[in-house]
Amino acid sequence: MTPTNWSIVLLGYAKWFALAFMVILTGLHFIKPELDPSWNFISEYEVGKLGWLMQLAFISLGLSCLLFAMGMWTELNILGKIGAGLLLVTAGGMFIGGIFKTDALNTSQEALTMSGRLHQFGAMLDQLPFASLLITIALFKRNNWKADRWLLIVLLAAVWFGFVYFVRAIQVQFPADGKFGPHVVVGWQNRLMIITQALWVALIAFRAQQRTNTSVATPLKSI
C-alpha cells in the first residue's frame, strides 16, 4: 500500500474514532442520568457503574488524534507538523485520561488516588486548540484547500469559542472553597469544548480523506 493510500486509511479511522467519542458521550447522558450535565464534568462518567464507557470514549478520541496526525503528516508544512506534534501530546493525554479513572468530584487533594492524579495530568495535556490553529494555518496556505477555507475558519472558530468559553466560565465561577456543585454551572461549557474538538478532528479528517482519495489515480474506497 502506498503512503497516499495509508493516509486515506488513517484519516478514515481518525474520523470514525472521533465520531465514536461523540456517540458514546451523548449516550452516557441517557445511560447515567444521575449526573447533571449542567455542572458535572464529563470525566465523572468514569466513576461508578459503566464507567468503562467513558474510558472507551477518551481512548477513542486519543486514537482519533493519533491517527489524524499520522494521516495528515505529509500534507503539512513545518508549522503544521508542530501542530501535529501537539495533537500527539493531546492523544497521549486522552489515553491517560481513559486508562486512569478520575476521582469523585470534590475529592480533597490529600485523598486523591494515583489514578485520579494521573487523570488530571492527562487532562492538562489537551493541546488541541493550539494544534488546530497551527494545522489550520498550514492548510490555509495550500491551494488544494482553497475551496475549504470557509470550513477551516468556521471549525477553528468553534474550537476556540468552546475552549475560551469553558476556561472563562471556570474563572468566573470558580468557588471560593474550591468545591464544585450545582451552583457552579460549567458542565455544558465542558461538553461544548470537547465536542467542538472532536468535531474538528472528524470533519477535517473527512475532507482531507476525500481530497487525498480524489488525488490518486486508483482511489482506495473510503472507510
Z-matrix of the N, CA and C atoms (Angstrom, degrees):
N
C 1 1.466
C 2 1.527 1 109.70
N 3 1.320 2 116.89 1 133.44
C 4 1.457 3 121.65 2 -177.57
C 5 1.530 4 110.57 3 -74.38
N 6 1.354 5 117.18 4 159.89
C 7 1.473 6 120.08 5 176.50
C 8 1.523 7 112.96 6 -55.20
N 9 1.348 8 116.08 7 -36.36
C 10 1.470 9 119.39 8 179.52
C 11 1.515 10 110.86 9 -64.05
N 12 1.333 11 116.38 10 -44.85
C 13 1.455 12 119.72 11 178.74
C 14 1.524 13 112.16 12 -66.17
N 15 1.324 14 115.90 13 -34.81
C 16 1.473 15 119.02 14 175.49
C 17 1.523 16 110.47 15 -62.12
N 18 1.325 17 116.92 16 -39.34
C 19 1.470 18 120.26 17 178.79
C 20 1.521 19 110.71 18 -61.66
N 21 1.335 20 116.16 19 -40.69
C 22 1.457 21 120.45 20 179.18
C 23 1.519 22 110.63 21 -61.48
N 24 1.328 23 115.88 22 -44.69
C 25 1.465 24 120.84 23 179.78
C 26 1.526 25 111.05 24 -63.69
N 27 1.329 26 116.43 25 -48.10
C 28 1.464 27 120.94 26 -178.26
C 29 1.523 28 111.63 27 -61.89
N 30 1.322 29 116.97 28 -43.61
C 31 1.462 30 120.74 29 -179.90
C 32 1.530 31 111.06 30 -67.25
N 33 1.322 32 116.31 31 -34.29
C 34 1.454 33 119.26 32 176.51
C 35 1.509 34 112.19 33 -62.98
N 36 1.322 35 116.45 34 -45.60
C 37 1.463 36 119.78 35 178.02
C 38 1.519 37 111.60 36 -68.16
N 39 1.342 38 117.49 37 -35.99
C 40 1.470 39 120.71 38 177.06
C 41 1.523 40 110.15 39 -58.67
N 42 1.322 41 115.98 40 -43.23
C 43 1.463 42 121.72 41 179.05
C 44 1.530 43 110.79 42 -60.51
N 45 1.328 44 115.80 43 -48.77
C 46 1.470 45 119.48 44 -175.69
C 47 1.518 46 112.81 45 -69.29
N 48 1.320 47 117.96 46 -35.50
C 49 1.461 48 119.91 47 177.66
C 50 1.530 49 111.14 48 -67.76
N 51 1.344 50 116.88 49 -37.00
C 52 1.466 51 119.87 50 176.35
C 53 1.520 52 110.54 51 -64.69
N 54 1.322 53 116.57 52 -42.57
C 55 1.465 54 120.63 53 177.46
C 56 1.530 55 110.88 54 -64.90
N 57 1.332 56 116.85 55 -37.88
C 58 1.468 57 120.39 56 178.41
C 59 1.524 58 110.57 57 -61.00
N 60 1.335 59 116.32 58 -40.84
C 61 1.460 60 120.09 59 177.07
C 62 1.520 61 110.91 60 -58.07
N 63 1.325 62 116.79 61 -47.43
C 64 1.464 63 120.55 62 -177.51
C 65 1.528 64 111.51 63 -66.22
N 66 1.326 65 116.92 64 -37.69
C 67 1.471 66 120.43 65 179.55
C 68 1.524 67 110.64 66 -66.79
N 69 1.338 68 116.61 67 -45.30
C 70 1.469 69 120.11 68 -179.81
C 71 1.521 70 110.80 69 -63.33
N 72 1.336 71 116.29 70 -46.18
C 73 1.460 72 120.11 71 -179.59
C 74 1.524 73 110.99 72 -61.00
N 75 1.321 74 116.87 73 -42.90
C 76 1.468 75 120.31 74 178.04
C 77 1.521 76 110.32 75 -62.05
N 78 1.321 77 116.93 76 -44.79
C 79 1.460 78 120.93 77 -179.36
C 80 1.512 79 113.45 78 -62.32
N 81 1.321 80 116.65 79 -33.99
C 82 1.464 81 120.47 80 -178.88
C 83 1.527 82 112.30 81 -64.71
N 84 1.317 83 117.28 82 -24.28
C 85 1.468 84 120.11 83 177.10
C 86 1.527 85 110.99 84 -65.19
N 87 1.328 86 116.18 85 -26.30
C 88 1.462 87 121.03 86 178.65
C 89 1.532 88 111.51 87 -96.30
N 90 1.325 89 115.79 88 -32.74
C 91 1.463 90 120.75 89 -179.18
C 92 1.531 91 111.18 90 -72.55
N 93 1.337 92 116.20 91 -36.35
C 94 1.470 93 120.98 92 -178.61
C 95 1.536 94 109.61 93 -123.32
N 96 1.333 95 117.19 94 68.31
C 97 1.474 96 120.85 95 -176.09
C 98 1.525 97 113.29 96 -69.68
N 99 1.327 98 117.33 97 -9.28
C 100 1.462 99 119.55 98 179.54
C 101 1.529 100 111.88 99 -69.03
N 102 1.324 101 116.93 100 -18.53
C 103 1.461 102 120.49 101 176.40
C 104 1.523 103 109.33 102 -90.09
N 105 1.314 104 115.80 103 128.78
C 106 1.461 105 121.79 104 -178.25
C 107 1.529 106 109.34 105 -87.09
N 108 1.338 107 118.18 106 112.60
C 109 1.467 108 120.29 107 -177.89
C 110 1.521 109 114.28 108 -65.49
N 111 1.330 110 117.85 109 -11.52
C 112 1.463 111 119.27 110 179.56
C 113 1.530 112 111.88 111 -74.55
N 114 1.357 113 116.84 112 -22.87
C 115 1.466 114 117.41 113 -179.81
C 116 1.531 115 114.47 114 -140.46
N 117 1.322 116 118.69 115 -18.52
C 118 1.465 117 119.76 116 176.54
C 119 1.527 118 110.03 117 -78.60
N 120 1.329 119 116.31 118 138.98
C 121 1.458 120 121.75 119 178.32
C 122 1.529 121 109.96 120 -78.93
N 123 1.335 122 116.45 121 156.30
C 124 1.464 123 119.37 122 -178.04
C 125 1.526 124 111.68 123 -64.57
N 126 1.337 125 118.11 124 -29.41
C 127 1.462 126 120.43 125 179.87
C 128 1.518 127 112.21 126 -60.60
N 129 1.327 128 116.75 127 -24.40
C 130 1.452 129 120.18 128 -178.46
C 131 1.524 130 113.01 129 -68.67
N 132 1.327 131 116.92 130 -14.94
C 133 1.457 132 119.44 131 174.25
C 134 1.530 133 111.01 132 -66.45
N 135 1.332 134 116.97 133 -15.57
C 136 1.464 135 120.15 134 177.18
C 137 1.525 136 112.02 135 -74.72
N 138 1.302 137 117.12 136 -20.90
C 139 1.469 138 121.94 137 -174.63
C 140 1.529 139 109.86 138 -84.17
N 141 1.314 140 115.88 139 131.33
C 142 1.461 141 120.24 140 174.38
C 143 1.514 142 113.60 141 86.79
N 144 1.315 143 115.05 142 -158.68
C 145 1.456 144 123.00 143 -175.60
C 146 1.531 145 111.68 144 -60.48
N 147 1.326 146 114.93 145 136.48
C 148 1.462 147 123.28 146 179.10
C 149 1.529 148 112.88 147 62.71
N 150 1.312 149 116.51 148 21.81
C 151 1.465 150 119.97 149 178.24
C 152 1.516 151 112.94 150 -61.79
N 153 1.336 152 115.99 151 -23.71
C 154 1.471 153 119.75 152 -179.76
C 155 1.529 154 111.70 153 -62.42
N 156 1.333 155 117.40 154 -23.21
C 157 1.462 156 119.31 155 178.67
C 158 1.527 157 111.47 156 -65.13
N 159 1.331 158 116.24 157 -42.43
C 160 1.456 159 119.31 158 178.20
C 161 1.523 160 110.35 159 -69.26
N 162 1.331 161 116.47 160 -35.06
C 163 1.455 162 119.39 161 175.27
C 164 1.527 163 110.10 162 -61.31
N 165 1.326 164 116.13 163 -43.30
C 166 1.465 165 121.08 164 178.04
C 167 1.528 166 110.83 165 -62.58
N 168 1.336 167 116.33 166 -37.84
C 169 1.462 168 120.33 167 179.19
C 170 1.524 169 111.05 168 -63.08
N 171 1.331 170 117.23 169 -45.65
C 172 1.467 171 120.44 170 178.86
C 173 1.528 172 111.03 171 -62.33
N 174 1.323 173 116.87 172 -42.27
C 175 1.456 174 120.42 173 179.56
C 176 1.520 175 110.49 174 -64.91
N 177 1.331 176 116.75 175 -37.22
C 178 1.466 177 120.72 176 177.23
C 179 1.523 178 111.11 177 -62.35
N 180 1.331 179 116.88 178 -43.31
C 181 1.461 180 119.88 179 179.01
C 182 1.522 181 110.64 180 -67.56
N 183 1.333 182 116.43 181 -36.05
C 184 1.458 183 119.83 182 176.12
C 185 1.523 184 111.64 183 -62.56
N 186 1.330 185 116.84 184 -44.30
C 187 1.461 186 120.91 185 177.42
C 188 1.525 187 110.77 186 -62.90
N 189 1.325 188 116.62 187 -38.17
C 190 1.450 189 121.00 188 178.70
C 191 1.527 190 110.93 189 -60.73
N 192 1.325 191 116.50 190 -46.84
C 193 1.476 192 120.56 191 179.23
C 194 1.522 193 111.21 192 -64.00
N 195 1.325 194 116.59 193 -42.15
C 196 1.463 195 121.58 194 -179.87
C 197 1.524 196 111.03 195 -62.37
N 198 1.318 197 117.49 196 -50.73
C 199 1.453 198 121.80 197 -177.49
C 200 1.529 199 111.96 198 -68.63
N 201 1.339 200 116.35 199 -33.95
C 202 1.460 201 120.61 200 176.18
C 203 1.527 202 110.10 201 -61.63
N 204 1.326 203 116.73 202 -48.26
C 205 1.465 204 120.92 203 -179.39
C 206 1.526 205 110.73 204 -60.46
N 207 1.325 206 117.04 205 -41.88
C 208 1.461 207 121.07 206 179.61
C 209 1.530 208 111.21 207 -67.90
N 210 1.333 209 116.02 208 -43.12
C 211 1.452 210 119.82 209 -177.83
C 212 1.520 211 114.06 210 -69.50
N 213 1.326 212 117.18 211 -29.33
C 214 1.461 213 121.94 212 -177.09
C 215 1.525 214 112.96 213 -91.64
N 216 1.317 215 117.67 214 -8.22
C 217 1.458 216 121.92 215 -168.86
C 218 1.530 217 113.12 216 -51.69
N 219 1.332 218 118.01 217 -49.35
C 220 1.464 219 121.00 218 -176.60
C 221 1.525 220 112.49 219 -72.58
N 222 1.328 221 117.36 220 -13.22
C 223 1.466 222 122.21 221 -179.20
C 224 1.524 223 111.67 222 -85.76
N 225 1.326 224 116.58 223 -10.80
C 226 1.467 225 120.80 224 -168.85
C 227 1.521 226 112.90 225 -108.55
N 228 1.348 227 115.36 226 147.69
C 229 1.459 228 120.87 227 171.30
C 230 1.519 229 109.14 228 -83.71
N 231 1.319 230 117.04 229 -170.61
C 232 1.464 231 120.80 230 -176.90
C 233 1.528 232 111.39 231 -58.86
N 234 1.330 233 116.25 232 -44.29
C 235 1.461 234 120.12 233 179.96
C 236 1.531 235 110.34 234 -61.59
N 237 1.322 236 115.55 235 -43.56
C 238 1.456 237 119.67 236 179.12
C 239 1.509 238 112.39 237 -65.45
N 240 1.334 239 116.84 238 -35.64
C 241 1.469 240 120.22 239 178.58
C 242 1.527 241 111.18 240 -67.21
N 243 1.325 242 117.01 241 -32.48
C 244 1.469 243 119.85 242 173.91
C 245 1.525 244 108.81 243 -63.49
N 246 1.343 245 115.77 244 -42.31
C 247 1.462 246 120.27 245 176.09
C 248 1.515 247 111.62 246 -60.55
N 249 1.343 248 116.09 247 -41.73
C 250 1.466 249 120.11 248 177.97
C 251 1.522 250 110.56 249 -63.25
N 252 1.340 251 116.00 250 -36.17
C 253 1.467 252 119.63 251 176.58
C 254 1.520 253 111.24 252 -62.94
N 255 1.339 254 116.62 253 -41.36
C 256 1.464 255 120.32 254 176.78
C 257 1.525 256 110.91 255 -65.19
N 258 1.326 257 116.19 256 -31.22
C 259 1.458 258 120.24 257 177.30
C 260 1.526 259 110.59 258 -68.59
N 261 1.330 260 116.92 259 -33.30
C 262 1.463 261 120.79 260 175.65
C 263 1.531 262 110.60 261 -67.12
N 264 1.330 263 115.84 262 -37.45
C 265 1.476 264 119.73 263 175.31
C 266 1.523 265 109.42 264 -62.48
N 267 1.338 266 115.87 265 -43.05
C 268 1.464 267 121.05 266 177.74
C 269 1.518 268 110.89 267 -60.10
N 270 1.329 269 116.55 268 -43.30
C 271 1.465 270 121.06 269 178.74
C 272 1.522 271 110.31 270 -59.24
N 273 1.340 272 116.05 271 -43.40
C 274 1.459 273 119.72 272 177.67
C 275 1.519 274 111.63 273 -60.15
N 276 1.334 275 116.26 274 -41.33
C 277 1.461 276 120.24 275 178.43
C 278 1.519 277 112.21 276 -63.90
N 279 1.334 278 116.50 277 -39.24
C 280 1.466 279 120.35 278 178.55
C 281 1.517 280 111.04 279 -66.54
N 282 1.330 281 116.83 280 -39.01
C 283 1.466 282 120.14 281 177.56
C 284 1.523 283 110.64 282 -62.94
N 285 1.341 284 115.50 283 -43.69
C 286 1.471 285 120.05 284 178.91
C 287 1.525 286 109.85 285 -62.68
N 288 1.346 287 116.21 286 -44.74
C 289 1.459 288 120.60 287 179.57
C 290 1.512 289 112.82 288 -63.80
N 291 1.338 290 116.70 289 -29.22
C 292 1.449 291 120.26 290 179.71
C 293 1.519 292 113.31 291 -82.71
N 294 1.305 293 116.41 292 -36.12
C 295 1.471 294 120.53 293 -178.59
C 296 1.523 295 111.25 294 -75.61
N 297 1.327 296 115.27 295 -40.49
C 298 1.466 297 119.89 296 -176.54
C 299 1.529 298 110.16 297 -105.56
N 300 1.319 299 115.34 298 117.13
C 301 1.463 300 120.72 299 -178.01
C 302 1.523 301 111.69 300 -69.83
N 303 1.327 302 114.83 301 146.16
C 304 1.457 303 120.04 302 174.94
C 305 1.528 304 110.33 303 -73.62
N 306 1.306 305 116.39 304 159.79
C 307 1.467 306 120.87 305 171.75
C 308 1.519 307 109.13 306 -83.34
N 309 1.312 308 116.10 307 164.01
C 310 1.464 309 120.43 308 177.55
C 311 1.529 310 109.71 309 -59.40
N 312 1.325 311 116.03 310 149.33
C 313 1.454 312 121.26 311 -179.41
C 314 1.524 313 110.90 312 -57.17
N 315 1.334 314 116.11 313 141.18
C 316 1.465 315 124.74 314 177.94
C 317 1.528 316 113.39 315 71.23
N 318 1.344 317 117.34 316 16.83
C 319 1.458 318 119.50 317 171.16
C 320 1.524 319 108.01 318 -65.16
N 321 1.322 320 117.20 319 130.85
C 322 1.468 321 120.68 320 -178.03
C 323 1.523 322 110.31 321 -66.23
N 324 1.326 323 116.17 322 156.11
C 325 1.460 324 121.04 323 -179.86
C 326 1.523 325 111.47 324 -57.70
N 327 1.327 326 116.01 325 -35.88
C 328 1.453 327 120.29 326 -179.35
C 329 1.522 328 112.14 327 -68.76
N 330 1.331 329 116.18 328 -28.50
C 331 1.465 330 120.47 329 -176.21
C 332 1.523 331 113.39 330 -96.31
N 333 1.325 332 117.72 331 -1.06
C 334 1.456 333 120.49 332 -179.12
C 335 1.523 334 110.59 333 -62.51
N 336 1.319 335 115.64 334 135.72
C 337 1.456 336 120.33 335 175.96
C 338 1.526 337 109.43 336 -81.76
N 339 1.337 338 116.64 337 165.71
C 340 1.462 339 119.57 338 176.30
C 341 1.521 340 110.53 339 -62.17
N 342 1.349 341 116.14 340 -36.40
C 343 1.455 342 120.09 341 177.33
C 344 1.525 343 110.58 342 -61.74
N 345 1.324 344 116.75 343 -43.84
C 346 1.458 345 120.93 344 179.71
C 347 1.518 346 112.05 345 -64.65
N 348 1.321 347 116.73 346 -40.00
C 349 1.471 348 120.43 347 179.38
C 350 1.531 349 110.70 348 -65.35
N 351 1.324 350 115.75 349 -41.85
C 352 1.459 351 119.60 350 179.51
C 353 1.527 352 110.72 351 -66.77
N 354 1.332 353 116.52 352 -36.34
C 355 1.462 354 119.72 353 176.96
C 356 1.526 355 110.54 354 -62.19
N 357 1.312 356 117.15 355 -44.06
C 358 1.468 357 121.01 356 178.26
C 359 1.526 358 110.94 357 -61.87
N 360 1.333 359 116.20 358 -39.81
C 361 1.469 360 120.38 359 177.63
C 362 1.526 361 110.30 360 -62.44
N 363 1.344 362 116.13 361 -42.87
C 364 1.453 363 120.11 362 178.60
C 365 1.519 364 112.11 363 -60.60
N 366 1.332 365 116.51 364 -39.85
C 367 1.466 366 120.83 365 179.89
C 368 1.524 367 111.01 366 -62.52
N 369 1.327 368 116.98 367 -34.39
C 370 1.459 369 120.83 368 -179.17
C 371 1.519 370 112.53 369 -72.40
N 372 1.316 371 117.62 370 -13.07
C 373 1.462 372 121.15 371 -179.29
C 374 1.531 373 112.84 372 -86.34
N 375 1.307 374 117.86 373 -0.07
C 376 1.461 375 121.07 374 179.38
C 377 1.523 376 109.68 375 -68.79
N 378 1.321 377 115.57 376 104.30
C 379 1.462 378 121.91 377 -179.29
C 380 1.527 379 111.85 378 -112.63
N 381 1.323 380 116.94 379 17.38
C 382 1.457 381 119.73 380 -173.46
C 383 1.532 382 114.06 381 -60.69
N 384 1.335 383 120.12 382 -38.84
C 385 1.475 384 117.71 383 177.77
C 386 1.523 385 112.74 384 -56.51
N 387 1.332 386 116.80 385 -41.03
C 388 1.462 387 120.80 386 -179.45
C 389 1.524 388 110.90 387 -74.94
N 390 1.336 389 116.35 388 -37.09
C 391 1.459 390 120.40 389 176.18
C 392 1.526 391 110.63 390 -62.76
N 393 1.323 392 116.32 391 -43.76
C 394 1.462 393 120.14 392 -179.24
C 395 1.524 394 111.63 393 -63.24
N 396 1.330 395 117.14 394 -35.54
C 397 1.466 396 121.07 395 178.95
C 398 1.526 397 110.62 396 -64.36
N 399 1.335 398 117.08 397 -48.43
C 400 1.466 399 120.97 398 -177.86
C 401 1.531 400 111.38 399 -67.50
N 402 1.326 401 116.48 400 -41.29
C 403 1.469 402 119.82 401 179.74
C 404 1.521 403 110.96 402 -67.70
N 405 1.322 404 117.07 403 -38.24
C 406 1.463 405 120.55 404 178.14
C 407 1.525 406 110.84 405 -63.42
N 408 1.324 407 117.67 406 -43.47
C 409 1.466 408 121.09 407 177.78
C 410 1.521 409 110.16 408 -60.28
N 411 1.340 410 116.39 409 -42.68
C 412 1.462 411 120.85 410 -179.86
C 413 1.530 412 111.32 411 -62.97
N 414 1.322 413 116.94 412 -44.65
C 415 1.462 414 120.73 413 -178.65
C 416 1.530 415 111.37 414 -71.71
N 417 1.335 416 115.65 415 -32.02
C 418 1.466 417 120.64 416 -178.88
C 419 1.520 418 111.40 417 -61.91
N 420 1.321 419 116.39 418 -28.03
C 421 1.456 420 121.00 419 -177.46
C 422 1.525 421 112.63 420 -84.89
N 423 1.326 422 116.81 421 -8.89
C 424 1.462 423 120.34 422 -178.50
C 425 1.529 424 110.56 423 -89.78
N 426 1.321 425 115.81 424 130.63
C 427 1.463 426 120.52 425 -178.05
C 428 1.524 427 112.25 426 -62.23
N 429 1.346 428 116.56 427 -33.03
C 430 1.460 429 118.71 428 -177.45
C 431 1.531 430 112.75 429 -73.32
N 432 1.348 431 116.71 430 -6.06
C 433 1.467 432 120.74 431 174.41
C 434 1.532 433 111.43 432 -107.02
N 435 1.309 434 116.87 433 8.40
C 436 1.462 435 120.23 434 -175.72
C 437 1.525 436 112.67 435 -58.18
N 438 1.337 437 116.62 436 -40.10
C 439 1.465 438 120.60 437 -177.83
C 440 1.532 439 112.39 438 -69.40
N 441 1.324 440 116.38 439 -18.31
C 442 1.469 441 120.49 440 -177.16
C 443 1.529 442 113.00 441 -107.40
N 444 1.309 443 116.70 442 14.95
C 445 1.459 444 118.52 443 -178.26
C 446 1.527 445 112.39 444 -62.13
N 447 1.328 446 116.06 445 -35.28
C 448 1.473 447 119.20 446 178.24
C 449 1.519 448 110.52 447 -62.84
N 450 1.349 449 116.10 448 -39.08
C 451 1.470 450 120.68 449 179.15
C 452 1.522 451 110.44 450 -66.72
N 453 1.319 452 116.75 451 -41.71
C 454 1.468 453 121.16 452 178.40
C 455 1.527 454 110.74 453 -59.22
N 456 1.337 455 115.89 454 -43.86
C 457 1.465 456 120.79 455 -177.97
C 458 1.526 457 110.98 456 -66.99
N 459 1.340 458 116.17 457 -46.10
C 460 1.469 459 120.62 458 -178.07
C 461 1.520 460 111.07 459 -63.14
N 462 1.325 461 117.31 460 -45.02
C 463 1.467 462 120.37 461 -178.66
C 464 1.526 463 111.66 462 -67.90
N 465 1.326 464 116.93 463 -39.96
C 466 1.462 465 119.61 464 177.68
C 467 1.522 466 110.37 465 -63.93
N 468 1.326 467 117.00 466 -41.89
C 469 1.468 468 120.63 467 178.45
C 470 1.520 469 110.61 468 -62.41
N 471 1.332 470 117.00 469 -38.94
C 472 1.464 471 120.70 470 179.48
C 473 1.519 472 111.06 471 -64.67
N 474 1.333 473 116.74 472 -43.72
C 475 1.467 474 121.07 473 179.38
C 476 1.526 475 110.46 474 -60.74
N 477 1.325 476 115.86 475 -46.84
C 478 1.460 477 118.95 476 -176.91
C 479 1.523 478 112.62 477 -72.87
N 480 1.326 479 116.94 478 -31.94
C 481 1.463 480 119.57 479 174.59
C 482 1.529 481 109.67 480 -63.39
N 483 1.332 482 116.62 481 -47.39
C 484 1.459 483 120.40 482 179.62
C 485 1.517 484 112.17 483 -60.96
N 486 1.320 485 116.05 484 -41.52
C 487 1.470 486 121.58 485 -179.15
C 488 1.523 487 111.39 486 -66.17
N 489 1.328 488 116.60 487 -51.63
C 490 1.471 489 121.17 488 -177.41
C 491 1.528 490 110.80 489 -66.34
N 492 1.325 491 116.48 490 -39.30
C 493 1.465 492 121.39 491 179.97
C 494 1.528 493 110.81 492 -60.94
N 495 1.339 494 116.17 493 -42.95
C 496 1.462 495 120.37 494 179.68
C 497 1.535 496 111.38 495 -67.90
N 498 1.317 497 116.26 496 -48.34
C 499 1.466 498 120.39 497 -178.85
C 500 1.523 499 110.34 498 -61.40
N 501 1.319 500 116.25 499 -42.84
C 502 1.466 501 119.80 500 -179.72
C 503 1.525 502 111.13 501 -66.04
N 504 1.337 503 116.96 502 -39.34
C 505 1.465 504 120.74 503 178.69
C 506 1.522 505 110.76 504 -61.96
N 507 1.326 506 116.61 505 -40.02
C 508 1.472 507 120.82 506 177.31
C 509 1.520 508 109.93 507 -64.25
N 510 1.331 509 116.48 508 -44.80
C 511 1.467 510 120.43 509 -178.71
C 512 1.526 511 111.50 510 -61.44
N 513 1.319 512 116.48 511 -44.78
C 514 1.464 513 121.13 512 -175.67
C 515 1.522 514 111.49 513 -71.66
N 516 1.330 515 117.23 514 -38.96
C 517 1.455 516 120.81 515 -172.05
C 518 1.529 517 114.45 516 -102.49
N 519 1.328 518 116.60 517 3.21
C 520 1.467 519 118.13 518 -175.44
C 521 1.534 520 110.26 519 -56.20
N 522 1.348 521 116.75 520 122.39
C 523 1.466 522 119.80 521 -174.90
C 524 1.526 523 112.62 522 -69.30
N 525 1.315 524 115.30 523 142.93
C 526 1.467 525 120.94 524 -178.67
C 527 1.521 526 111.76 525 -60.22
N 528 1.333 527 116.42 526 -35.06
C 529 1.461 528 119.73 527 -179.17
C 530 1.530 529 112.61 528 -89.59
N 531 1.329 530 116.14 529 1.65
C 532 1.457 531 119.85 530 178.15
C 533 1.514 532 114.61 531 77.62
N 534 1.330 533 117.26 532 5.06
C 535 1.462 534 120.94 533 -176.97
C 536 1.535 535 110.47 534 -104.52
N 537 1.335 536 114.46 535 125.54
C 538 1.458 537 120.23 536 -179.91
C 539 1.528 538 109.94 537 -88.04
N 540 1.326 539 115.45 538 153.53
C 541 1.461 540 120.67 539 -179.63
C 542 1.510 541 109.52 540 -172.87
N 543 1.324 542 117.77 541 -168.40
C 544 1.473 543 121.53 542 -178.14
C 545 1.521 544 113.87 543 -58.47
N 546 1.331 545 116.83 544 -19.95
C 547 1.457 546 120.43 545 -179.77
C 548 1.530 547 112.05 546 -81.88
N 549 1.337 548 117.07 547 -9.46
C 550 1.472 549 121.20 548 178.48
C 551 1.528 550 107.28 549 -111.63
N 552 1.314 551 115.55 550 91.77
C 553 1.469 552 120.89 551 -171.50
C 554 1.522 553 110.00 552 -88.26
N 555 1.330 554 115.72 553 85.54
C 556 1.465 555 120.74 554 -178.96
C 557 1.533 556 112.01 555 -127.52
N 558 1.323 557 117.44 556 4.67
C 559 1.456 558 121.08 557 -176.35
C 560 1.516 559 114.03 558 -66.02
N 561 1.332 560 116.03 559 -45.03
C 562 1.463 561 118.73 560 179.73
C 563 1.517 562 111.15 561 -66.77
N 564 1.326 563 116.75 562 -35.57
C 565 1.462 564 120.06 563 177.33
C 566 1.539 565 110.23 564 -63.65
N 567 1.337 566 115.70 565 -40.17
C 568 1.460 567 121.27 566 177.28
C 569 1.527 568 110.12 567 -59.99
N 570 1.318 569 116.51 568 -43.10
C 571 1.461 570 121.21 569 -179.89
C 572 1.529 571 111.86 570 -69.23
N 573 1.325 572 116.35 571 -40.75
C 574 1.460 573 119.99 572 178.45
C 575 1.522 574 110.64 573 -60.73
N 576 1.321 575 117.03 574 -42.88
C 577 1.454 576 121.01 575 -179.14
C 578 1.518 577 111.49 576 -59.48
N 579 1.331 578 117.33 577 -49.72
C 580 1.467 579 120.13 578 -174.89
C 581 1.518 580 111.64 579 -73.92
N 582 1.344 581 118.00 580 -33.40
C 583 1.459 582 120.34 581 178.93
C 584 1.526 583 110.87 582 -68.06
N 585 1.325 584 117.81 583 -41.32
C 586 1.467 585 119.65 584 178.47
C 587 1.525 586 110.81 585 -64.13
N 588 1.329 587 116.66 586 -33.86
C 589 1.459 588 119.91 587 177.58
C 590 1.524 589 111.23 588 -67.55
N 591 1.332 590 116.41 589 -46.44
C 592 1.469 591 120.14 590 179.06
C 593 1.523 592 111.09 591 -64.37
N 594 1.327 593 116.18 592 -37.50
C 595 1.459 594 120.72 593 179.52
C 596 1.519 595 110.78 594 -66.22
N 597 1.323 596 116.76 595 -38.74
C 598 1.463 597 120.82 596 177.47
C 599 1.521 598 110.27 597 -59.57
N 600 1.326 599 117.14 598 -48.41
C 601 1.465 600 120.60 599 179.49
C 602 1.525 601 110.55 600 -60.66
N 603 1.330 602 116.85 601 -47.23
C 604 1.464 603 121.15 602 -176.28
C 605 1.525 604 112.14 603 -61.57
N 606 1.335 605 116.98 604 -47.11
C 607 1.466 606 120.09 605 -174.55
C 608 1.524 607 112.77 606 -75.64
N 609 1.335 608 117.61 607 -38.67
C 610 1.460 609 119.21 608 177.14
C 611 1.525 610 110.15 609 -67.51
N 612 1.325 611 116.83 610 -39.63
C 613 1.465 612 120.57 611 177.03
C 614 1.529 613 110.25 612 -62.45
N 615 1.323 614 116.46 613 -41.96
C 616 1.467 615 121.32 614 179.68
C 617 1.527 616 111.26 615 -61.20
N 618 1.328 617 116.58 616 -47.21
C 619 1.464 618 119.97 617 -178.62
C 620 1.528 619 110.85 618 -69.49
N 621 1.321 620 117.42 619 -38.39
C 622 1.466 621 120.16 620 178.42
C 623 1.524 622 110.29 621 -66.12
N 624 1.324 623 116.16 622 -38.25
C 625 1.458 624 121.12 623 177.82
C 626 1.532 625 110.34 624 -63.48
N 627 1.312 626 116.74 625 -45.69
C 628 1.469 627 120.58 626 178.08
C 629 1.525 628 111.26 627 -61.33
N 630 1.327 629 115.17 628 -43.19
C 631 1.458 630 120.43 629 -177.01
C 632 1.529 631 110.62 630 -65.86
N 633 1.314 632 116.73 631 -42.59
C 634 1.457 633 120.66 632 179.27
C 635 1.520 634 110.49 633 -69.07
N 636 1.313 635 115.54 634 -37.45
C 637 1.464 636 121.43 635 -178.28
C 638 1.524 637 111.35 636 -61.72
N 639 1.331 638 116.28 637 -39.54
C 640 1.463 639 120.03 638 -177.34
C 641 1.520 640 112.64 639 -83.21
N 642 1.344 641 116.38 640 -8.85
C 643 1.466 642 119.71 641 -177.70
C 644 1.523 643 113.21 642 -89.63
N 645 1.333 644 117.51 643 -8.75
C 646 1.466 645 120.56 644 179.85
C 647 1.518 646 109.73 645 -101.84
N 648 1.290 647 115.25 646 153.43
C 649 1.461 648 119.81 647 -175.94
C 650 1.526 649 112.52 648 -67.33
N 651 1.347 650 115.48 649 -38.06
C 652 1.467 651 120.16 650 177.90
C 653 1.509 652 108.07 651 -123.17
N 654 1.319 653 117.61 652 81.91
C 655 1.465 654 121.51 653 -173.77
C 656 1.509 655 112.76 654 -60.57
N 657 1.339 656 114.62 655 140.59
C 658 1.460 657 121.23 656 175.15
C 659 1.517 658 108.50 657 -75.28
N 660 1.283 659 116.59 658 138.38
C 661 1.456 660 120.24 659 179.13
C 662 1.503 661 110.45 660 -57.88
N 663 1.338 662 116.92 661 132.34
C 664 1.476 663 122.40 662 -178.91
C 665 1.505 664 111.36 663 -60.26
N 666 1.326 665 114.28 664 137.87
C 667 1.460 666 120.06 665 179.39
C 668 1.507 667 110.20 666 -67.57
